[in-house]
Amino acid sequence: MRWQSLPPAGNTIRLDSSAESLGQLLPGYQLVWLNSGTAALAFSLVQLKMRYPAVSQPEVIIPGYCCPDLVAAALFAGFIPRVVDICVDDPSYDLAQLECALTQRTLAVIAINFLGIAERLSELRRLLAPWPKVGLIEDNAQWFPDAHEVAGLQGDYVTFSFGRGKAVSLLGGGLVAVKEGLALFDLKLSTEAGSPSWRLKVRLLALLSQPWAYSWMEQLPFLKLGATRYHALDNICLMSAAKLLRVRANVTHYRSLSRFAEQGLKARIASTHNGLHALLTSPRCRRLLRFPLLSHRSADRARLTENSALRGLGVSRLYNGALSELEGISELALQMGPLPNAVSFARRLLTLPTHQQVKACHLAAITTLVATDK
């Protein structure tokens, strides 16, 4: 049994509170603070549905490699998800397939920022120009902009998640930034009930995220750490006051964090060992939540996973497969054809930790494993 193991993600959650206005956190957008990132996506879709009530059975386009929460948001909002494959060795949409998927019923395209690698938003904008009803939802559940990056947001609706392990975490919560000038329909939402145990949960998570404690939890199979399955969305409500008061401190803290681990992995892992190297050195790459490593073969990924697990290095597969392969998806009403690129991507992807607890010794161990894997 190993005595220490890095968690795959998770920075410190600050408990400092601030009543300072959040209105200018994302200039140019109207901000709606909600109970989860999934609720933020669903809220955006409901807004589009209310803008175009004459469209029956509206559709939303989502990528073939994504979190099943996108499906949950779509179904809650009364949309049919239409799943489009991604590019070869790139988590962004295959734009030719996306263009073919657009119909008169399409009201939204969800563009995912993958761990800090942005979608090709300008190209999506050009592609959607002949479709004025289609809203572009920029899903940033896995990323939060530094102050100088806010001007680069391009979605009509830009969503964020503050769940466990996210860039900015409050152990739950979401944000929809609605572009100024767009109508904002009142959904008469109630406010999330504040939990008196929330502060205790934050402190408990900090304890359980320590390498010695996380190693122990990894040995408990009933916890199913890292498992991905579909969960329906139950409701949309406004974020509790307790969490809202702590947004400012946690955003400020996140933006101040060193990128030591991310930069170290970029410098140490050669392009020959990572199919995503070109993306990671392109303008699309921002601050990374986790460092993505795309093996050349699924067997390479399996071997790296096993070897890194023995050493407790915080390496993770992210999702268990392409969207079509995830537990709970097959019985749902989705429009979905073959997803060969998403399946191949899912079978070869690993993510490496970049959070505060990653030290030089961990970087050395990870890069040695990657470099010597054959």
C-alpha positions in Angstrom: 0.0 0.0 0.0 1.3 3.5 -0.9 1.3 6.0 1.9 0.8 9.2 -0.2 -1.1 10.0 -3.3 -1.8 13.3 -5.0 -5.4 14.2 -5.8 -5.9 14.9 -9.6 -7.2 18.4 -9.0 -8.1 20.9 -6.3 -6.7 24.2 -5.0 -7.4 25.7 -1.6 -10.9 27.1 -1.0 -10.7 30.5 0.8 -13.3 31.3 3.5 -12.7 35.1 3.5 -15.9 36.9 2.8 -16.4 40.2 0.9 -19.5 42.3 0.2 -17.7 44.0 -2.7 -19.8 44.1 -5.8 -19.2 41.4 -8.4 -20.8 43.4 -11.2 -17.5 44.2 -13.0 -15.9 40.8 -12.6 -16.8 40.1 -16.3 -17.4 43.5 -18.0 -19.8 43.5 -20.9 -22.0 40.8 -19.3 -25.0 40.5 -17.0 -24.1 38.0 -14.2 -26.5 35.4 -12.8 -25.2 33.4 -9.9 -26.7 29.9 -9.6 -26.5 26.6 -7.7 -24.3 24.7 -10.1 -22.5 24.8 -13.4 -25.1 22.4 -14.9 -27.8 24.8 -13.7 -25.9 27.6 -15.5 -26.0 25.7 -18.8 -29.7 24.8 -18.3 -30.5 28.5 -17.5 -28.8 29.6 -20.8 -30.8 27.0 -22.8 -34.1 28.1 -21.1 -33.3 31.7 -22.0 -32.9 30.7 -25.7 -36.1 28.6 -25.6 -38.0 31.6 -24.3 -36.6 33.8 -27.0 -37.9 31.5 -29.7 -41.0 29.9 -28.3 -42.2 28.9 -31.8 -39.4 26.4 -32.3 -40.8 23.0 -31.3 -38.4 20.3 -30.0 -35.4 22.6 -30.0 -32.0 21.1 -30.4 -28.6 21.9 -28.8 -25.3 20.7 -30.3 -22.8 19.2 -27.9 -19.4 17.5 -28.6 -18.8 13.8 -28.5 -16.2 14.0 -25.7 -17.7 16.0 -22.8 -19.1 15.7 -19.3 -22.6 14.1 -19.2 -23.8 17.2 -17.3 -24.3 18.8 -20.7 -26.9 16.2 -21.5 -28.5 16.8 -18.1 -28.8 20.5 -18.7 -30.2 20.0 -22.1 -32.9 17.6 -21.0 -33.9 19.7 -18.0 -34.4 22.7 -20.4 -36.5 20.6 -22.8 -33.8 20.4 -25.6 -32.8 17.4 -27.7 -29.0 17.0 -27.5 -27.4 16.5 -30.9 -24.0 15.0 -30.5 -21.2 15.9 -33.0 -17.8 14.3 -33.2 -14.6 16.2 -32.3 -11.5 16.6 -34.5 -8.7 14.0 -34.6 -6.5 14.5 -31.6 -8.2 17.8 -30.7 -11.2 18.2 -28.3 -12.8 20.9 -30.4 -15.6 20.3 -32.8 -15.2 18.8 -36.3 -16.6 21.9 -37.9 -17.7 20.2 -41.1 -19.8 17.7 -39.1 -21.1 20.5 -36.9 -22.2 22.5 -40.0 -24.1 19.4 -41.2 -25.8 19.0 -37.9 -27.4 22.5 -37.9 -31.1 22.5 -38.6 -34.1 24.9 -38.2 -34.6 23.4 -34.8 -31.0 24.2 -33.6 -31.1 27.0 -30.9 -27.7 26.5 -29.3 -24.2 25.2 -29.7 -22.2 24.5 -26.5 -18.5 25.3 -27.0 -16.3 23.7 -24.3 -13.1 25.1 -23.0 -11.3 21.8 -22.4 -9.1 22.1 -19.2 -7.9 25.5 -20.4 -7.7 24.8 -24.1 -10.2 27.1 -25.8 -12.6 26.1 -28.6 -12.1 27.8 -31.9 -14.7 30.4 -31.0 -14.0 32.8 -33.9 -14.4 30.0 -36.4 -17.6 28.9 -34.7 -18.9 32.5 -34.9 -18.3 32.6 -38.6 -19.9 29.2 -39.1 -23.0 30.3 -37.1 -23.4 33.6 -38.9 -26.1 32.4 -41.3 -28.0 30.9 -38.3 -29.2 34.0 -36.3 -31.3 32.1 -33.9 -28.5 29.9 -32.8 -26.9 31.0 -29.5 -23.3 30.3 -28.7 -22.9 29.0 -25.2 -19.3 29.2 -24.0 -18.9 26.5 -21.4 -15.9 27.3 -19.1 -16.6 24.8 -16.3 -13.0 23.7 -16.5 -11.4 27.2 -16.7 -11.7 30.7 -15.3 -10.2 33.8 -17.0 -7.4 35.9 -15.6 -8.3 39.6 -15.6 -6.6 40.2 -19.0 -8.4 37.3 -20.6 -12.0 38.5 -19.9 -12.1 40.6 -23.1 -11.6 37.3 -25.1 -14.9 35.8 -24.0 -17.1 35.4 -27.1 -20.3 33.5 -26.1 -23.8 34.9 -26.0 -23.9 33.0 -22.8 -20.7 32.2 -20.9 -21.0 29.6 -18.1 -18.7 28.7 -15.2 -18.8 26.0 -12.5 -17.6 26.4 -8.9 -17.9 22.7 -8.0 -15.3 20.5 -6.3 -12.0 20.4 -8.2 -12.8 23.3 -10.5 -10.5 26.2 -11.2 -12.4 28.4 -8.7 -14.2 26.1 -6.2 -16.9 26.8 -3.7 -17.9 23.2 -3.4 -20.8 24.0 -5.7 -22.2 26.9 -7.6 -22.4 28.3 -11.1 -22.4 31.5 -13.1 -24.1 32.5 -16.3 -22.7 35.7 -17.9 -25.3 36.9 -20.4 -24.0 39.3 -23.1 -25.2 42.8 -22.6 -28.0 43.7 -25.0 -29.6 40.2 -24.9 -33.0 40.0 -23.2 -32.8 38.3 -19.8 -36.1 36.6 -19.0 -37.1 36.3 -15.3 -37.4 32.7 -14.3 -38.7 33.5 -10.8 -35.9 31.5 -9.1 -35.7 30.7 -5.4 -32.4 31.0 -3.6 -30.3 28.0 -2.7 -30.6 27.2 1.0 -27.5 28.0 2.9 -25.9 25.0 4.7 -24.6 25.6 8.2 -22.1 22.7 7.6 -20.6 24.3 4.4 -17.5 25.7 6.2 -17.0 22.4 7.9 -17.2 20.6 4.5 -14.6 23.0 3.1 -12.2 22.2 6.0 -12.9 18.5 5.7 -12.1 18.6 1.9 -8.8 20.4 2.7 -7.9 17.6 5.1 -9.0 14.8 2.7 -7.0 16.4 -0.2 -3.8 15.9 1.7 -1.7 13.2 0.0 -1.7 10.9 3.0 -5.5 11.1 3.3 -6.3 10.9 -0.4 -4.1 7.7 -0.6 -6.4 6.1 2.0 -9.6 7.2 0.2 -8.3 5.7 -3.1 -8.2 2.3 -1.5 -12.0 2.4 -0.8 -13.8 1.0 -3.9 -17.3 2.1 -2.8 -16.2 5.8 -3.1 -15.7 5.3 -6.9 -13.3 8.2 -7.1 -13.1 9.5 -10.7 -16.1 7.6 -12.0 -18.2 9.5 -14.5 -21.9 8.8 -15.1 -25.1 10.6 -16.0 -27.0 12.4 -13.2 -30.2 14.3 -14.0 -30.5 18.0 -13.0 -33.1 18.5 -10.3 -33.5 22.2 -10.2 -32.1 25.7 -10.9 -31.9 28.2 -8.1 -29.8 31.2 -7.1 -26.5 30.8 -5.3 -26.6 31.0 -1.5 -25.4 34.2 0.1 -22.7 32.3 2.0 -21.0 31.2 -1.3 -21.6 34.5 -3.1 -19.8 36.4 -0.3 -16.7 34.2 -1.0 -16.5 34.5 -4.8 -14.3 37.5 -4.8 -11.6 36.1 -2.4 -11.5 32.8 -4.3 -11.3 34.4 -7.8 -8.5 36.7 -6.5 -6.7 33.7 -4.9 -7.0 31.6 -8.1 -5.6 34.3 -10.3 -2.6 34.7 -8.0 -1.6 31.1 -8.1 1.7 30.0 -9.5 1.7 28.0 -12.8 4.8 26.1 -11.7 3.5 22.6 -12.3 1.8 23.5 -15.6 4.9 25.2 -17.0 7.2 22.5 -15.7 5.2 19.8 -17.5 5.2 21.8 -20.7 8.9 22.2 -20.6 9.7 18.6 -19.6 7.3 16.5 -21.7 8.6 16.2 -25.3 6.2 16.6 -28.3 7.0 13.0 -29.3 5.2 11.8 -26.1 2.1 14.0 -26.3 -0.4 14.2 -29.1 -1.6 17.5 -27.7 1.7 19.3 -27.7 0.8 21.6 -30.6 -2.4 22.7 -28.8 -0.6 23.3 -25.5 1.9 25.7 -27.2 -0.8 27.4 -29.3 -2.7 30.7 -28.6 -5.7 28.5 -27.7 -4.0 27.3 -24.5 -4.7 29.3 -21.3 -4.1 28.5 -17.6 -4.7 24.7 -17.3 -6.9 23.0 -14.7 -5.1 19.8 -15.4 -2.3 19.0 -17.9 -3.7 16.8 -20.8 -1.5 14.0 -22.1 -2.6 12.2 -25.3 -0.8 8.9 -25.7 -0.3 7.4 -29.2 -2.1 4.2 -28.3 -4.6 3.1 -25.7 -2.1 0.5 -24.5 0.4 3.3 -23.7 -2.3 5.1 -21.7 -3.1 1.9 -19.7 0.5 1.3 -18.9 1.1 4.9 -17.8 -2.0 4.8 -15.6 -0.9 1.7 -13.8 2.7 2.8 -13.3 1.7 6.3 -12.1 -1.0 4.9 -9.7 1.6 2.8 -8.0 3.5 6.0 -7.3 0.5 8.1 -6.3 1.2 10.8 -8.8 -2.4 12.1 -9.3 -2.8 10.9 -12.9 -6.4 10.6 -14.1 -8.4 9.5 -17.1 -10.9 12.4 -16.7 -14.0 10.8 -18.3 -14.4 7.1 -18.7 -15.0 7.3 -22.4 -16.7 9.2 -25.2 -20.2 10.5 -24.4 -21.8 7.5 -26.1 -19.8 5.1 -23.8 -20.7 6.7 -20.4 -23.0 5.0 -17.9 -26.6 6.2 -18.0 -26.4 7.8 -21.5 -27.5 5.0 -23.8 -31.2 5.0 -22.6 -31.6 8.8 -23.1 -33.2 10.6 -26.1 -30.1 11.9 -27.9 -29.4 12.4 -31.6 -26.0 10.6 -31.9 -24.2 8.8 -34.7 -20.7 7.2 -34.6 -18.0 9.2 -32.7 -14.7 7.6 -33.9 -12.6 10.6 -33.0 -14.1 11.1 -29.6 -13.8 7.3 -28.8 -10.1 7.3 -29.8 -9.4 10.5 -27.9 -11.1 9.1 -24.7 -9.1 5.9 -24.8 -5.7 7.7 -25.1 -6.2 10.7 -22.8 -4.6 11.1 -19.4 -4.5 14.2 -17.2 -1.7 15.2 -15.0 -2.1 17.4 -11.8 -1.2 21.1 -11.9 -2.5 22.2 -8.5 -0.7 23.7 -5.5 0.4 20.4 -4.0 2.5 19.4 -7.0 6.2 19.7 -6.2 9.4 19.4 -8.2 9.8 15.8 -7.1 6.4 14.9 -8.5 7.2 16.6 -11.9 10.4 14.6 -12.1 8.7 11.3 -11.4 5.9 12.0 -13.9 8.2 13.1 -16.7 10.5 10.2 -16.1 7.6 7.8 -16.4 6.4 9.4 -19.6 9.8 9.6 -21.2 10.7 5.9 -20.4 7.3 4.4 -21.3 7.6 2.0 -24.2 
